[in-house]
């Protein structure tokens, strides 16, 4: 009898309930924080246990609305991206552009898929591309379908590609830069080693995607209908120009002007208005298309709030700091080689409850880097362990907000995604372990 996988909502609610039950068993406690350079860093020697405050039934029920309140920028970002792409779809511009790409590829999907994946890996490795992948997902799903693949492959191009680059980042200011600054290392030191890591992870991801894509082909009749070309006229060309300008502003605004999700949401609202105007839809049809696009993602967008409910429950019981303290105590006293593996395991586990890269660095590096010092693990290696632990699980853990938002945009359940992603996740973990042991063996420095 085939095992029936529960609906994503049912699975996430079960995880929230499990987190609530865990607060009755897990210890509670907290570290003191101090402000350094505008960032709250923990004092490694300041941990103090607290009386348990386990979650009650009311906390379980309130976890979802509180999670929605905390993730409101992401939720509304999904709605507005959906609305903008609803308008773009109504103009026919995306269909025309993708038909042109497919025609130019002439069946060379084996070249298109890895090329796009490498581009996103480069974005993840250099500028820390994560949330910035979201606007690309609807178009990538359409492109994948025209090439004969399902939405999982379309989403993997950006999510897995950028995820590999993010984990093996060589210039990411939000993870490598922050962690090295906290550890006292020269900014972006160890660049050559990280470039080798990035190249290996990116290559492995491209090869896996090409292999896995064979099992995600659409039926021939569906591809045939989808591949019918749309004519490209001047109006559709203007719509595509507006889309191109918007995507360029996503990158520039995020890097140069410090734009967050609120500003990017406004940008996509503007895109919807402009696309409707230059695409000749008129006021009413533009509004109807925008609402229809947003409505199509309503249920999926709410998943983001439910996923955050897991962290709401754990944080409310003050277990996060206590979990890190307990994990660090288990690593303390191990021989140097085993400590490297222990640091890696702690960071992977910690990313489930602290999915923010810079937040995880601020919490863990002040504790784990000095712990490595005691047994001869270089701080560069400790930072690398953090980098892998934070990066690999970003596109598998349901507590990662942008990842769950990405699944919402491509219309794929978390369980279905995991069936696709687990082998690659295992490959990433093994490669990460190998690079960590190599870094320890060569005493990756400067210290």
NUDRENDO-509549 format. One record per atom (N, C-alpha, C): x, y negated, z negated. Coordinates in steps of 0.1 Angstrom, whole numbers, padded with zeros to 4 digits, always signed. Example, Ala and Ser with C-alpha at 12.3 -4.5 7.8 and 13.67 -1.06 7.14 Angstrom:
+0132+0057-0078/+0123+0045-0078/+0132+0033-0078/+0128+0022-0071/+0137+0011-0071/+0129+0000-0079/
END
This chain:
+0008+0012+0000/+0000+0000+0000/+0009-0012+0000/+0006-0022+0009/+0014-0034+0010/+0011-0044-0001/+0022-0049-0007/+0020-0058-0018/+0015-0071-0013/+0004-0076-0019/-0003-0088-0015/+0004-0100-0022/+0009-0110-0015/+0016-0121-0021/+0005-0132-0024/+0005-0137-0036/-0006-0147-0039/-0004-0160-0031/-0015-0168-0030/-0015-0181-0024/-0005-0190-0032/+0001-0199-0024/+0011-0208-0030/+0006-0215-0043/-0006-0220-0042/-0012-0227-0054/-0013-0217-0066/-0017-0205-0063/-0019-0195-0074/-0005-0192-0080/+0005-0191-0071/+0019-0188-0075/+0024-0199-0084/+0023-0211-0079/+0028-0223-0087/+0021-0224-0100/+0008-0222-0100/+0001-0223-0113/+0005-0213-0123/+0008-0201-0117/+0014-0190-0125/+0027-0194-0131/+0035-0201-0123/+0049-0205-0128/+0047-0216-0139/+0037-0225-0137/+0035-0235-0148/+0031-0228-0161/+0022-0218-0159/+0018-0211-0171/+0029-0203-0178/+0038-0198-0169/+0050-0191-0174/+0059-0200-0182/+0061-0213-0176/+0069-0223-0183/+0063-0227-0196/+0050-0228-0196/+0043-0231-0209/+0045-0220-0219/+0045-0208-0215/+0047-0196-0224/+0061-0196-0229/+0071-0200-0220/+0085-0200-0223/+0088-0210-0234/+0081-0221-0235/+0084-0231-0245/+0081-0226-0259/+0074-0215-0260/+0072-0209-0274/+0084-0200-0278/+0093-0197-0268/+0104-0189-0271/+0117-0196-0270/+0119-0205-0260/+0131-0212-0257/+0134-0222-0268/+0146-0225-0272/+0149-0235-0282/+0147-0249-0277/+0146-0258-0286/+0144-0272-0282/+0156-0280-0288/+0159-0291-0281/+0170-0299-0286/+0173-0310-0276/+0183-0318-0279/+0186-0329-0270/+0200-0334-0272/+0206-0339-0262/+0219-0346-0262/+0217-0361-0263/+0226-0368-0269/+0225-0383-0269/+0230-0387-0255/+0225-0398-0250/+0229-0404-0237/+0236-0417-0239/+0245-0421-0230/+0252-0434-0231/+0252-0439-0216/+0251-0452-0215/+0251-0458-0202/+0265-0461-0197/+0268-0455-0185/+0281-0457-0179/+0279-0460-0165/+0282-0473-0161/+0280-0477-0147/+0266-0476-0142/+0256-0479-0151/+0242-0478-0148/+0236-0464-0148/+0244-0454-0152/+0239-0440-0152/+0240-0435-0166/+0229-0428-0170/+0228-0422-0184/+0236-0409-0184/+0247-0408-0191/+0255-0396-0192/+0253-0390-0206/+0254-0377-0206/+0252-0371-0219/+0266-0371-0227/+0265-0371-0240/+0276-0370-0249/+0277-0355-0252/+0288-0349-0247/+0289-0334-0248/+0289-0329-0262/+0293-0337-0272/+0294-0332-0285/+0282-0336-0294/+0272-0342-0288/+0261-0348-0296/+0248-0339-0296/+0249-0327-0292/+0237-0319-0291/+0231-0317-0306/+0218-0318-0307/+0212-0315-0320/+0199-0307-0317/+0197-0297-0324/+0185-0289-0322/+0173-0296-0328/+0161-0294-0322/+0149-0300-0327/+0139-0289-0330/+0129-0292-0338/+0118-0282-0340/+0111-0280-0327/+0107-0268-0325/+0100-0264-0312/+0086-0272-0312/+0083-0277-0300/+0070-0283-0298/+0064-0276-0285/+0060-0263-0287/+0055-0256-0275/+0043-0262-0269/+0042-0259-0256/+0031-0264-0248/+0018-0257-0252/+0007-0265-0253/-0006-0260-0256/-0014-0259-0244/-0027-0255-0245/-0036-0253-0234/-0038-0267-0227/-0039-0278-0235/-0041-0291-0229/-0029-0295-0221/-0017-0291-0225/-0005-0294-0217/-0005-0287-0204/-0010-0275-0204/-0011-0267-0192/-0020-0273-0182/-0032-0278-0187/-0042-0285-0178/-0037-0298-0173/-0029-0305-0182/-0025-0319-0178/-0012-0318-0170/-0006-0307-0169/+0007-0306-0161/+0005-0310-0147/-0006-0306-0141/-0008-0310-0127/-0010-0325-0125/-0020-0331-0132/-0021-0346-0130/-0008-0354-0134/-0002-0349-0144/+0011-0356-0148/+0022-0354-0137/+0022-0342-0131/+0031-0339-0120/+0028-0348-0108/+0015-0349-0105/+0011-0358-0094/+0016-0373-0097/+0014-0377-0109/+0018-0391-0112/+0033-0393-0110/+0041-0383-0114/+0055-0384-0113/+0060-0383-0099/+0053-0376-0091/+0057-0374-0077/+0049-0382-0067/+0042-0392-0072/+0033-0400-0063/+0040-0406-0051/+0052-0411-0052/+0059-0415-0039/+0060-0405-0029/+0064-0392-0033/+0065-0381-0023/+0052-0378-0017/+0041-0377-0026/+0028-0373-0021/+0023-0382-0011/+0024-0395-0014/+0019-0405-0005/+0027-0406+0008/+0040-0404+0006/+0049-0403+0018/+0044-0392+0028/+0040-0381+0022/+0035-0370+0031/+0022-0374+0038/+0013-0381+0031/+0001-0385+0037/+0004-0395+0048/+0013-0404+0046/+0015-0415+0056/+0023-0409+0068/+0032-0400+0066/+0039-0393+0077/+0028-0386+0085/+0019-0378+0078/+0009-0371+0085/+0000-0380+0093/-0003-0392+0087/-0011-0401+0095/-0004-0407+0107/+0009-0410+0106/+0016-0415+0117/+0017-0405+0128/+0020-0393+0124/+0021-0382+0135/+0008-0378+0141/-0003-0381+0133/-0016-0379+0139/-0019-0389+0150/-0014-0401+0148/-0015-0411+0159/-0006-0408+0171/+0006-0404+0168/+0016-0400+0178/+0010-0388+0186/+0004-0379+0180/-0002-0367+0187/-0013-0372+0196/-0021-0381+0191/-0033-0386+0199/-0028-0393+0212/-0016-0399+0212/-0011-0406+0224/-0006-0396+0234/-0002-0384+0230/+0003-0374+0239/+0018-0376+0242/+0024-0386+0235/+0038-0389+0237/+0048-0378+0233/+0045-0372+0221/+0054-0362+0217/+0053-0349+0226/+0041-0346+0230/+0039-0335+0239/+0047-0337+0252/+0047-0349+0257/+0054-0352+0270/+0069-0351+0267/+0074-0357+0256/+0088-0356+0253/+0093-0342+0252/+0086-0334+0244/+0090-0320+0241/+0090-0312+0254/+0079-0314+0262/+0079-0307+0275/+0091-0310+0283/+0096-0322+0282/+0108-0326+0290/+0120-0319+0284/+0121-0318+0271/+0133-0311+0265/+0133-0297+0269/+0121-0290+0268/+0120-0276+0271/+0124-0274+0286/+0119-0283+0294/+0122-0281+0309/+0137-0283+0311/+0143-0292+0304/+0158-0294+0305/+0166-0283+0300/+0161-0277+0289/+0168-0265+0283/+0168-0253+0292/+0157-0252+0300/+0156-0240+0310/+0159-0227+0303/+0152-0225+0291/+0154-0212+0285/+0166-0211+0276/+0174-0221+0275/+0186-0221+0267/+0183-0224+0252/+0174-0217+0246/+0170-0220+0232/+0182-0216+0223/+0191-0207+0227/+0202-0203+0220/+0212-0214+0219/+0211-0224+0227/+0220-0236+0226/+0213-0247+0218/+0200-0249+0220/+0192-0260+0214/+0192-0258+0199/+0188-0246+0194/+0186-0243+0180/+0199-0246+0172/+0211-0240+0175/+0223-0243+0167/+0227-0258+0168/+0225-0264+0180/+0230-0278+0182/+0222-0287+0172/+0209-0285+0172/+0201-0294+0163/+0204-0291+0148/+0206-0278+0145/+0209-0274+0131/+0223-0280+0127/+0233-0280+0136/+0245-0287+0132/+0244-0302+0130/+0235-0308+0137/+0233-0322+0135/+0228-0325+0121/+0218-0317+0117/+0213-0319+0104/+0223-0315+0093/+0231-0305+0096/+0242-0301+0086/+0252-0313+0085/+0255-0319+0096/+0263-0331+0095/+0257-0342+0087/+0244-0344+0088/+0237-0354+0080/+0238-0351+0065/+0236-0338+0062/+0236-0334+0048/+0250-0335+0042/+0260-0332+0050/+0274-0332+0045/+0280-0346+0044/+0274-0355+0051/+0281-0369+0052/+0272-0379+0044/+0259-0380+0046/+0251-0390+0040/+0241-0384+0030/+0243-0371+0027/+0234-0365+0017/+0219-0364+0022/+0217-0361+0035/+0204-0361+0040/+0196-0350+0033/+0185-0354+0028/+0176-0344+0021/+0161-0349+0024/+0156-0359+0016/+0143-0364+0019/+0142-0370+0033/+0154-0374+0038/+0154-0380+0052/+0150-0370+0063/+0150-0357+0059/+0147-0347+0069/+0132-0347+0072/+0124-0352+0062/+0109-0350+0063/+0103-0356+0076/+0107-0368+0080/+0100-0374+0092/+0103-0366+0104/+0114-0358+0105/+0117-0350+0117/+0109-0337+0118/+0103-0332+0107/+0098-0319+0107/+0086-0317+0116/+0076-0326+0117/+0065-0323+0126/+0070-0322+0140/+0079-0330+0145/+0084-0329+0158/+0092-0317+0161/+0100-0313+0151/+0108-0300+0152/+0099-0288+0153/+0087-0288+0146/+0078-0277+0147/+0072-0276+0161/+0069-0288+0167/+0063-0288+0180/+0074-0283+0190/+0086-0287+0188/+0097-0283+0197/+0099-0268+0196/+0100-0263+0184/+0102-0248+0183/+0091-0240+0189/+0078-0245+0188/+0067-0238+0195/+0069-0238+0210/+0073-0249+0215/+0075-0250+0230/+0086-0241+0235/+0096-0239+0226/+0107-0230+0229/+0103-0215+0226/+0091-0213+0221/+0087-0199+0219/+0088-0194+0205/+0091-0203+0195/+0093-0199+0181/+0082-0205+0172/+0080-0199+0160/+0070-0204+0151/+0075-0216+0143/+0066-0220+0134/+0069-0232+0126/+0080-0230+0115/+0082-0217+0112/+0093-0215+0102/+0107-0218+0108/+0109-0215+0121/+0121-0218+0128/+0123-0234+0129/+0111-0240+0133/+0112-0255+0134/+0116-0261+0121/+0110-0257+0110/+0114-0262+0097/+0128-0259+0093/+0132-0247+0096/+0146-0243+0092/+0157-0251+0099/+0154-0256+0111/+0164-0264+0118/+0169-0275+0108/+0159-0282+0102/+0162-0294+0094/+0164-0290+0080/+0156-0281+0074/+0157-0278+0059/+0169-0270+0057/+0171-0259+0064/+0183-0250+0062/+0195-0257+0067/+0194-0264+0078/+0206-0271+0083/+0211-0281+0074/+0202-0291+0070/+0207-0301+0061/+0210-0295+0047/+0203-0284+0043/+0207-0278+0030/+0221-0272+0030/+0225-0266+0041/+0239-0261+0042/+0249-0272+0041/+0246-0283+0049/+0255-0294+0049/+0255-0301+0035/+0244-0302+0028/+0243-0308+0015/+0251-0300+0005/+0250-0287+0005/+0258-0279-0004/+0273-0279-0002/+0277-0280+0011/+0291-0280+0015/+0295-0294+0018/+0289-0304+0012/+0292-0318+0015/+0306-0322+0014/+0311-0330+0023/+0324-0335+0022/+0325-0350+0019/+0313-0358+0022/+0313-0372+0019/+0300-0376+0012/+0292-0367+0007/+0279-0370+0002/+0281-0379-0011/+0277-0392-0010/+0279-0401-0022/+0270-0397-0034/+0259-0390-0031/+0249-0388-0042/+0253-0376-0050/+0261-0367-0045/+0265-0355-0053/+0280-0355-0055/+0288-0354-0044/+0303-0353-0046/+0308-0366-0052/+0303-0378-0047/+0308-0391-0052/+0304-0393-0067/+0292-0390-0070/+0287-0391-0084/+0295-0382-0093/+0296-0369-0090/+0302-0359-0098/+0317-0362-0100/+0324-0365-0089/+0338-0368-0091/+0340-0381-0099/+0332-0390-0098/+0333-0402-0106/+0331-0399-0121/+0322-0390-0124/+0320-0386-0138/+0331-0378-0143/+0337-0369-0135/+0348-0361-0139/+0361-0368-0139/+0361-0381-0134/+0374-0388-0134/+0383-0385-0123/+0378-0379-0112/+0386-0375-0100/+0386-0387-0090/+0396-0388-0082/+0396-0398-0071/+0384-0395-0062/+0378-0406-0058/+0366-0404-0050/+0369-0397-0037/+0361-0386-0034/+0361-0378-0022/+0375-0371-0021/+0382-0369-0032/+0394-0361-0031/+0390-0346-0028/+0400-0339-0023/+0397-0325-0019/+0389-0324-0006/+0390-0335+0002/+0382-0336+0015/+0385-0325+0024/+0398-0321+0026/+0402-0311+0036/+0395-0297+0032/+0396-0294+0019/+0390-0281+0015/+0375-0282+0017/+0368-0293+0014/+0354-0294+0016/+0350-0293+0030/+0358-0299+0039/+0355-0298+0053/+0355-0283+0058/+0364-0275+0053/+0364-0261+0056/+0352-0254+0050/+0348-0258+0038/+0335-0252+0032/+0323-0256+0041/+0322-0269+0044/+0311-0274+0053/+0310-0266+0066/+0322-0265+0073/+0322-0258+0086/+0317-0243+0084/+0322-0237+0074/+0318-0222+0072/+0303-0221+0069/+0298-0229+0060/+0284-0228+0057/+0275-0232+0069/+0279-0242+0076/+0271-0246+0088/+0271-0235+0098/+0283-0229+0101/+0284-0219+0111/+0275-0207+0107/+0276-0203+0094/+0268-0191+0089/+0253-0194+0091/+0249-0206+0088/+0235-0210+0089/+0230-0210+0104/+0239-0215+0113/+0235-0214+0127/+0234-0200+0132/+0243-0192+0128/+0243-0178+0133/+0231-0170+0127/+0228-0173+0114/+0216-0167+0108/+0203-0171+0115/+0202-0184+0118/+0190-0189+0124/+0188-0183+0138/+0199-0181+0146/+0198-0175+0159/+0194-0160+0157/+0199-0153+0147/+0195-0139+0145/+0181-0138+0140/+0177-0146+0131/+0164-0145+0125/+0153-0150+0135/+0156-0159+0144/+0146-0164+0153/+0140-0153+0162/+0147-0142+0164/+0142-0132+0172/+0129-0126+0166/+0128-0126+0153/+0116-0121+0146/+0106-0131+0144/+0107-0143+0149/+0098-0154+0147/+0093-0159+0161/+0093-0151+0171/+0088-0155+0184/+0072-0155+0184/+0067-0165+0191/+0053-0166+0193/+0048-0156+0204/+0036-0152+0204/+0031-0144+0215/+0032-0151+0228/+0035-0143+0239/+0038-0149+0252/+0026-0158+0257/+0014-0154+0254/+0003-0162+0259/+0002-0175+0252/+0005-0175+0238/+0005-0188+0231/+0016-0198+0236/+0028-0192+0239/+0038-0200+0245/+0035-0206+0258/+0028-0198+0266/+0025-0202+0280/+0015-0214+0280/+0005-0213+0271/-0004-0224+0270/+0002-0237+0264/+0011-0235+0254/+0018-0246+0247/+0028-0253+0257/+0033-0246+0266/+0044-0251+0274/+0039-0259+0286/+0026-0261+0288/+0022-0269+0299/+0026-0283+0297/+0032-0289+0307/+0039-0302+0307/+0029-0313+0306/+0032-0323+0299/+0024-0336+0298/+0032-0346+0306/+0025-0354+0314/+0032-0364+0322/+0036-0376+0313/+0048-0381+0316/+0053-0392+0308/+0051-0405+0316/+0042-0414+0310/+0040-0427+0316/+0046-0438+0308/+0044-0451+0312/+0051-0462+0305/+0046-0463+0291/+0033-0461+0288/+0027-0462+0275/+0034-0452+0265/+0035-0439+0270/+0041-0429+0262/+0056-0432+0259/+0062-0437+0269/+0076-0441+0268/+0078-0451+0257/+0069-0461+0256/+0069-0471+0246/+0067-0465+0232/+0057-0455+0231/+0055-0449+0219/+0067-0441+0214/+0074-0435+0223/+0086-0428+0219/+0097-0437+0215/+0098-0449+0221/+0108-0459+0217/+0105-0464+0203/+0092-0465+0200/+0088-0469+0186/+0092-0458+0176/+0090-0446+0180/+0094-0435+0171/+0109-0434+0169/+0117-0436+0180/+0131-0436+0179/+0136-0448+0170/+0130-0460+0172/+0134-0471+0163/+0131-0468+0149/+0120-0461+0146/+0116-0458+0132/+0126-0449+0126/+0130-0438+0133/+0139-0428+0128/+0153-0435+0126/+0157-0444+0134/+0169-0451+0132/+0169-0460+0120/+0157-0466+0117/+0155-0474+0105/+0155-0465+0093/+0150-0453+0094/+0151-0444+0082/+0165-0442+0078/+0174-0440+0087/+0188-0438+0083/+0195-0451+0079/+0193-0461+0086/+0200-0474+0083/+0194-0479+0070/+0181-0479+0068/+0174-0484+0056/+0178-0477+0044/+0180-0463+0045/+0184-0455+0034/+0198-0458+0029/+0207-0460+0039/+0221-0461+0036/+0225-0475+0033/+0220-0485+0041/+0225-0499+0040/+0217-0507+0031/+0204-0505+0031/+0195-0514+0023/+0188-0507+0011/+0192-0495+0008/+0187-0488-0004/+0173-0485-0004/+0167-0483+0008/+0153-0480+0008/+0150-0466+0002/+0139-0466-0005/+0134-0453-0011/+0121-0449-0004/+0114-0440-0010/+0102-0434-0004/+0091-0444-0002/+0090-0454-0011/+0080-0464-0009/+0082-0472+0004/+0095-0477+0006/+0097-0485+0018/+0096-0476+0030/+0100-0463+0030/+0099-0455+0041/+0084-0452+0044/+0076-0451+0034/+0062-0449+0036/+0056-0461+0044/+0060-0473+0040/+0055-0485+0047/+0060-0485+0061/+0072-0480+0064/+0077-0479+0077/+0069-0470+0086/+0064-0458+0081/+0056-0449+0089/+0042-0454+0090/+0037-0461+0081/+0024-0468+0083/+0025-0478+0095/+0036-0485+0095/+0038-0494+0106/+0039-0487+0120/+0046-0475+0119/+0048-0467+0131/+0034-0463+0137/+0025-0459+0128/+0012-0455+0132/+0004-0466+0139/+0005-0478+0133/-0002-0490+0139/+0004-0493+0152/+0017-0494+0153/+0024-0497+0166/+0021-0487+0177/+0023-0474+0173/+0020-0463+0183/+0006-0464+0188/-0004-0466+0179/-0017-0467+0184/-0019-0479+0194/-0013-0490+0191/-0014-0502+0199/-0008-0500+0213/+0005-0496+0213/+0012-0495+0226/+0007-0482+0234/+0002-0472+0226/-0003-0460+0233/-0017-0462+0238/-0023-0473+0236/-0036-0476+0242/-0048-0469+0235/-0047-0465+0222/-0057-0458+0216/-0069-0468+0211/-0066-0480+0209/-0076-0489+0204/-0076-0488+0189/-0083-0498+0182/-0083-0499+0168/-0090-0487+0162/-0102-0484+0166/-0110-0473+0160/-0103-0459+0162/-0099-0456+0174/-0093-0443+0176/-0079-0442+0168/-0072-0453+0167/-0060-0453+0159/-0063-0449+0145/-0073-0456+0139/-0077-0454+0125/-0081-0439+0123/-0090-0434+0133/-0095-0421+0131/-0084-0410+0132/-0074-0413+0141/-0063-0404+0143/-0054-0404+0131/-0052-0416+0125/-0044-0417+0113/-0050-0409+0101/-0063-0411+0099/-0070-0404+0088/-0070-0389+0090/-0072-0385+0103/-0072-0371+0106/-0058-0364+0103/-0048-0371+0107/-0034-0366+0104/-0031-0365+0089/-0035-0376+0082/-0033-0375+0067/-0041-0364+0061/-0054-0363+0066/-0063-0353+0060/-0058-0339+0062/-0051-0337+0073/-0046-0323+0076/-0036-0319+0066/-0029-0328+0059/-0019-0325+0050/-0023-0326+0035/-0036-0329+0033/-0040-0332+0019/-0038-0321+0010/-0042-0309+0013/-0041-0298+0004/-0026-0295+0001/-0018-0295+0012/-0004-0291+0011/+0004-0302+0003/+0000-0315+0005/+0007-0325-0002/+0005-0324-0017/-0006-0319-0022/-0009-0318-0036/+0000-0307-0042/+0005-0298-0034/+0014-0288-0039/+0026-0294-0046/+0030-0305-0041/+0042-0312-0047/+0040-0315-0062/+0028-0320-0065/+0025-0324-0079/+0024-0311-0087/+0018-0300-0082/+0017-0288-0090/+0031-0282-0093/+0040-0283-0083/+0053-0278-0085/+0060-0286-0096/+0059-0299-0096/+0065-0308-0106/+0059-0304-0120/+0047-0299-0121/+0041-0295-0133/+0050-0286-0141/+0058-0278-0135/+0067-0268-0142/+0077-0276-0150/+0083-0287-0144/+0092-0295-0151/+0086-0304-0162/+0073-0308-0159/+0066-0316-0169/+0064-0308-0182/+0061-0295-0181/+0059-0287-0192/+0072-0285-0200/+0083-0282-0193/+0096-0279-0199/+0101-0292-0206/+0100-0303-0198/+0106-0315-0204/+0098-0320-0216/+0084-0318-0216/+0076-0322-0227/+0080-0314-0240/+0084-0302-0238/+0089-0294-0250/+0103-0296-0253/+0110-0305-0246/+0124-0308-0248/+0133-0295-0248/+0131-0287-0238/+0139-0275-0236/+0151-0276-0227/+0151-0286-0218/+0161-0287-0207/+0175-0288-0213/+0177-0298-0222/+0190-0299-0228/+0194-0287-0236/+0184-0281-0243/+0187-0269-0251/+0191-0257-0242/+0185-0256-0231/+0189-0245-0221/+0203-0247-0217/+0207-0259-0213/+0221-0262-0208/+0230-0259-0220/+0227-0263-0232/+0236-0261-0243/+0238-0246-0246/+0228-0238-0245/+0229-0224-0247/+0237-0217-0236/+0235-0221-0223/+0242-0216-0212/+0257-0219-0214/+0260-0231-0218/+0274-0235-0219/+0281-0227-0230/+0273-0224-0241/+0279-0216-0252/+0283-0202-0247/+0275-0196-0238/+0278-0183-0233/+0290-0183-0224/+0292-0194-0217/+0304-0195-0208/+0317-0198-0216/+0315-0205-0227/+0327-0208-0235/+0334-0195-0240/+0347-0195-0239/+0355-0184-0244/+0358-0173-0234/+0352-0174-0222/+0355-0165-0211/+0369-0167-0205/+0375-0157-0200/+0388-0160-0193/+0386-0169-0181/+0396-0175-0176/+0395-0185-0166/+0387-0181-0153/+0391-0169-0148/+0384-0164-0136/+0369-0162-0138/+0366-0157-0150/+0352-0154-0153/+0344-0168-0156/+0352-0177-0161/+0346-0190-0164/+0341-0197-0151/+0349-0196-0140/+0345-0201-0127/+0332-0196-0123/+0330-0182-0124/+0317-0176-0121/+0306-0181-0130/+0310-0182-0143/+0300-0187-0153/+0295-0201-0150/+0305-0210-0147/+0301-0224-0143/+0291-0224-0131/+0294-0216-0122/+0286-0215-0109/+0272-0210-0113/+0271-0200-0121/+0258-0194-0125/+0250-0204-0133/+0257-0212-0142/+0250-0222-0149/+0244-0233-0140/+0252-0237-0131/+0247-0248-0122/+0236-0243-0113/+0236-0231-0108/+0225-0226-0100/+0212-0225-0108/+0214-0220-0121/+0202-0219-0130/+0197-0233-0133/+0206-0242-0136/+0202-0256-0140/+0194-0263-0130/+0197-0261-0117/+0191-0268-0106/+0176-0265-0106/+0171-0254-0112/+0157-0251-0112/+0150-0261-0121/+0156-0265-0132/+0149-0275-0141/+0154-0289-0139/+0165-0291-0132/+0170-0305-0129/+0173-0305-0114/+0163-0306-0105/+0165-0305-0091/+0171-0318-0085/+0173-0329-0093/+0179-0341-0088/+0194-0339-0088/+0201-0341-0076/+0216-0339-0075/+0223-0348-0085/+0221-0361-0084/+0228-0370-0093/+0224-0368-0108/+0211-0364-0110/+0207-0362-0124/+0214-0350-0129/+0215-0339-0121/+0222-0327-0126/+0237-0330-0129/+0243-0339-0121/+0257-0342-0123/+0258-0350-0136/+0249-0359-0139/+0250-0367-0151/+0248-0359-0163/+0240-0348-0162/+0237-0339-0173/+0248-0329-0176/+0253-0323-0165/+0261-0311-0166/+0276-0314-0166/+0281-0323-0158/+0295-0325-0156/+0302-0329-0169/+0296-0338-0177/+0303-0342-0190/+0304-0330-0199/+0297-0320-0198/+0297-0308-0206/+0306-0297-0200/+0304-0294-0188/+0310-0283-0181/+0325-0286-0177/+0327-0298-0172/+0341-0301-0168/+0351-0300-0179/+0349-0306-0191/+0358-0304-0203/+0358-0289-0207/+0347-0282-0206/+0348-0267-0209/+0357-0260-0200/+0358-0264-0187/+0367-0258-0178/+0381-0261-0181/+0383-0273-0186/+0397-0278-0190/+0403-0268-0200/+0395-0263-0209/+0400-0255-0220/+0406-0242-0216/+0401-0237-0204/+0406-0224-0199/+0414-0225-0186/+0417-0237-0182/+0425-0238-0170/+0418-0239-0157/+0405-0242-0157/+0398-0244-0144/+0399-0259-0141/+0404-0262-0129/+0406-0276-0125/+0392-0283-0124/+0392-0296-0127/+0380-0304-0126/+0374-0304-0112/+0383-0304-0102/+0378-0303-0088/+0370-0290-0086/+0375-0279-0091/+0368-0266-0090/+0354-0267-0098/+0354-0274-0109/+0342-0275-0117/+0332-0283-0109/+0336-0294-0102/+0328-0302-0094/+0322-0294-0082/+0331-0285-0076/+0327-0277-0065/+0316-0267-0070/+0317-0262-0082/+0307-0253-0087/+0294-0260-0089/+0294-0272-0094/+0282-0281-0095/+0276-0283-0081/+0285-0286-0071/+0280-0289-0058/+0273-0277-0051/+0278-0265-0053/+0272-0254-0048/+0259-0251-0055/+0260-0251-0069/+0248-0248-0077/+0237-0257-0074/+0239-0270-0072/+0229-0279-0069/+0224-0278-0055/+0233-0275-0045/+0229-0276-0031/+0222-0264-0026/+0227-0252-0030/+0221-0239-0024/+0206-0238-0027/+0202-0240-0039/+0189-0237-0043/+0179-0249-0040/+0184-0260-0035/+0175-0271-0031/+0164-0267-0022/+0166-0257-0013/+0156-0253-0003/+0150-0240-0006/+0151-0236-0019/+0144-0224-0023/+0135-0226-0036/+0140-0235-0044/+0133-0236-0057/+0120-0244-0056/+0109-0239-0061/+0097-0247-0060/+0096-0259-0068/+0106-0262-0077/+0106-0275-0084/+0113-0286-0076/+0118-0283-0064/+0125-0293-0056/+0114-0301-0048/+0112-0313-0052/+0101-0321-0046/+0101-0323-0031/+0113-0327-0026/+0114-0329-0011/+0112-0316-0003/+0117-0305-0009/+0116-0292-0003/+0101-0288-0002/+0094-0289-0013/+0080-0285-0012/+0072-0295-0003/+0076-0307-0002/+0070-0316+0007/+0073-0312+0022/+0085-0307+0024/+0089-0302+0037/+0080-0290+0041/+0078-0281+0032/+0069-0269+0035/+0055-0274+0038/+0051-0284+0031/+0037-0290+0033/+0036-0295+0048/+0047-0302+0052/+0047-0308+0065/+0047-0298+0077/+0053-0287+0074/+0054-0277+0085/+0043-0266+0084/+0035-0267+0073/+0024-0258+0071/+0028-0243+0068/+0039-0242+0060/+0044-0228+0057/+0043-0227+0041/+0038-0216+0037/+0037-0213+0022/+0051-0210+0017/+0053-0212+0004/+0066-0210-0002/+0069-0195-0001/+0060-0186-0003/+0063-0172-0002/+0067-0167+0012/+0061-0173+0022/+0065-0170+0036/+0078-0175+0039/+0081-0187+0034/+0095-0193+0036/+0105-0184+0029/+0102-0179+0017/+0112-0172+0010/+0116-0158+0017/+0106-0153+0023/+0108-0140+0031/+0119-0143+0042/+0118-0155+0048/+0128-0159+0058/+0141-0163+0052/+0141-0170+0041/+0152-0177+0035/+0161-0168+0026/+0156-0158+0020/+0163-0150+0010/+0177-0145+0015/+0177-0139+0027/+0190-0134+0032/+0200-0145+0034/+0196-0156+0039/+0205-0167+0041/+0210-0173+0027/+0200-0174+0018/+0204-0178+0004/+0214-0169-0002/+0213-0156+0000/+0223-0147-0005/+0237-0149+0002/+0237-0151+0015/+0249-0154+0022/+0256-0167+0016/+0248-0177+0014/+0253-0189+0009/+0259-0187-0005/+0252-0180-0014/+0258-0177-0027/+0271-0170-0027/+0272-0160-0018/+0284-0152-0017/+0296-0161-0011/+0293-0168-0001/+0303-0177+0004/+0307-0187-0006/+0298-0193-0014/+0301-0202-0024/+0310-0196-0035/+0307-0184-0039/+0315-0177-0049/+0329-0174-0043/+0330-0171-0031/+0344-0169-0025/+0352-0181-0024/+0346-0192-0021/+0353-0205-0020/+0357-0210-0034/+0348-0207-0044/+0352-0211-0058/+0364-0203-0063/+0364-0190-0060/+0375-0182-0065/+0388-0186-0057/+0387-0190-0044/+0398-0195-0037/+0403-0208-0043/+0394-0217-0046/+0397-0230-0052/+0404-0228-0065/+0400-0218-0073/+0406-0216-0086/+0420-0210-0084/+0421-0201-0074/+0434-0194-0071/+0445-0204-0066/+0441-0214-0058/+0451-0224-0053/+0452-0236-0062/+0444-0236-0073/+0444-0248-0083/+0440-0260-0075/+0429-0260-0069/+0424-0272-0061/+0424-0284-0070/+0430-0295-0066/+0432-0306-0075/+0427-0319-0068/+0432-0330-0073/+0445-0332-0080/+0446-0326-0094/+0435-0324-0101/+0435-0318-0114/+0421-0312-0117/
END
